[in-house]
Amino acid sequence: MANIKLKDISTRAPKDWDKEQTKATTEGILEKLNELQNLLFAESKHSVLVILQGMDASGKDGLIRKVFGTLNPQGVRVQSFKVPTELELSHDFLWRIHAVAPPKGIIQIFNRSHYEDVLVTRVHKWIDDKTAKKRIRAINDFEQLLQEHNSTVILKFYLHISPEEQEQRLQERIHNPTKQWKYNEKDFEEAKLWDDYQAVYEDCFEQCNDVPWTIVPADQNWYKEYVIANTLLKALEKLNMQYPGIKK
């Protein structure tokens, strides 16, 4: 995925896509996913890691609720990554990530991920380019390890919103009582670093593409949900899973 320029990629659905028809299609996909997740859990030969990255207010929480909320909670795990604790900082940066990698049979969702350690750290100059390159190599090796040694299917999504949509959503966290709990003054400061974040994301797409990224237009939730649900559906169908028979 070389020379990706996010400013050249639309943050909205194609103009000829119908909202209600797409939402209906997504509902049908979710029904299929429910059966495939059951198969994944029963067969327990593969695991799935869904990585969600995006700017603040790109809609990661709502997406998880909509696309994965209807699946069997026994087979779905969600992990959010906040500022590292003192214990986590005393280890290598992937230590806390590897600890929650998905076991076979499980769909694991990372709400933000190990990529924060080559994104926010670079924007704020907490690490230099030499360290960033070392971490990028480690990330590629880590993802290869999961694929080759635990049959993990890795799906990496960047939720691509416009700065205008981000501003609107951040303002909603001030004025909408049902969203005020999400308000964080720091989000507005981070939004001022938009161009810097876009640059490090673009570098990440190029340097960490052994497992390809899907850039998801995310200004409209209904289209974002469709793209991710459909991508997961296709990935699970490729596994050609079978229910195991009676154990003897």
N, C-alpha and C positions, 0 to 999 in steps of 0.2 A: 504494500500500500504506500508506494513512494509518492512524494510531492503532493500530499493531500493538503488542500487549503480549505479550511472550514468555511471561510467567508464565501466560497464558491458553491457550497452545498446548501440546498434549501432546507429550512427548518420546518417546512409545512408539507402536508400531503400533496401528491400530484393533483392538479386542478380537476381532473376528470373523475376523481374518487368520490363516491357518495358516502356521506357520514353514516346514515342509518343502515345502508346495505353492508358497509364494512363492519359496523358493530354487530350485526346479525351474523356475519361470517365469523367474527371473533368468538361469539358465543358457541358456535358449532365447533370451532377449534378447541375451545376449553373443554368441551365434552369429550373430545378425542384424547386430549391430554390427560384427563382423569383416568381413562383406561390404560394409557401408556405408562403413566406413573405407577399404577398398580402393578403392571408387568415388570417395570424396572425394579420395584421393591421386592416382588416375589422372586424374580430370577436372580437378583443380586450379583450380576456379573459386571455391571458397569456403574459408574457414578456420574453425576452431572454437576458441573460448577458454572453458575451463571454470574458473571461479573458485570456490575452496573456502575458506570462512571458518568459523570456529567457535572456541569456547573451547579452551584447552589440554586435550588428551586427548579431543577430540571424534571422533577416529578418521580424520583426513585421510589419513595414510600408509597405513593398512590398506585404506581405500576405494580409493585409487589402485592399490594392488597387486591388489585383487580385481576391480575393474571394468575397469581399463585394462590390466592386466598380460597379458591374453590377446590383445591387439591387436598388429598388426605394429609393432615398435619403430621402424621407419623413419618411421612417420607419426604418432608420439606423442612429445611432449616434455613434461617436467615441470620446473617452475622453482619453487624455494623462495626466499622472500625473508627474509633475516636482517636484523640491525641494519645500516643503511647504512654503507658504507665512507667513508673520508675523501674519495675521489674522487666517490662518489655524492652526498655531502652538498654538494659544491661545485657541483652542478647542481640544476635544479628537481626536485621529488619524483617526477615521472613519467618522468624521463630513463631511469632504469634499467628501468622497466616497459616503455616503448615499445621499448627495444632488444631485448626478447624477446617482442614481440607475434607471433602466429602468421602465418607466410607461408601463401599459398594451398596447400591440400592437406594441411595439418597440423592435428592436434588438440593444442592447447597447454593444459596444466594449470597453473594457478597455485595452489601450496600456500601459502596466505596470498597477499596481493596488495597493490595500491595502496591498498586500504581500510585497511590498517594505519596509513596516514598520516593517517587521520581517526578512528581508533579508539584505539589505544594512546597516541598522542600527546595525545589529549584527556583520556583517563583520568588520565594522569600530569601533565597541565597543562603539557606541553611547547609547546603552541600555544594561542592564545586562540581565542575563538569567531569573531572576524573572520577570522582565518587559516583556520580550519576551513571556513567558508562559501566562501571563495575556492577552497580545495582541492576542495570538493564540486562547485562549478561546473566546475572543470577536469576532474574525473573524468567528469562527465556529458558534457562536450564530447569528451573522449578516447574514451569508449565509442561515441559517435555517429560520430566519425571512423573508427574501426575498422569499424563496420557499413557506413557509406556509401561508404568509399573502398577497402576491401579485402574487402568481402563477408564480413565476419566474423560468425559466429553466436556470440553471447555468452550463456553460461548461468551464472547466479550462484546458488550454493548456500550457505545457512547451516546448518551441522550443529548441530542443536538438542539438546543433552543437558541433563540435570538436574544440579544441584550434587551430589546424592548419587552419581550415576553418575560424575561427574568425580572425586570424592573416592576412589571405589573404584578407578578406573583409575590415579590417581596413586599410590595405595598399592601397586598391583601393580608399579609401577616400582621400588619399594623391595624388595619381597619375592620377586618372580618373577625368577629369574636370566636368563631370556630377554628380559626387558624392562628390566633395570637400566641398559642403555646409554642408555635414553631419559630417565633420571632427571635432573632439573634442579631444584635447590633453589628457584630463582626461580619455578617453576610454582606452588608452594604459596603464595608471597607474592601472586602474581597472582590466585590463586583467592579470596583475601580481598577482592578488588575486584569480585566477581561482580556486584553491583547496579550499579556504575558502568559496567561493560562492557555489561550488558544495556541500560542507558539510551542509550549511544552507538550501539549496534547498532540499536535501535529508531528512533533519529533517522536513521540511515543508510538503513534500509529506506524511510523516508518521503522523504528528500531525494535519494536516488540510486536512483530507481525508473523512470527512463526505460527502462532494461533491467530487467525485473522480477526480483525475488528469489524463489527457492524455499526455503521454510523446511522442512528435512528432519528429522523425528523421528529421533534418532540414538542413543538408548539401546540399541537392538537393531541390531546390524550388518547382519543379514539384510534388515531392512526398509529401512535406509538405502541399502544397495547396490541394492535393487530400484528405489527411487524415482529415484535418480540415473541408473541404467542406462536406465530406461524414459523418463525425460525426454530424455536424449541420443538415444535411438532415435527418438522422435517428431520431434525437431528435425532429425535427418538425413533422415528420410523426407520431410519437407516440402520438401526441396531438389530433389526429383525429378531426381536426378543420372543421367547416362548415361555409359557408357564411350565415350571418344573412338574414332573409327575410325582407319584407317591414315593417317598423315600423308603428304601428297603434296608 
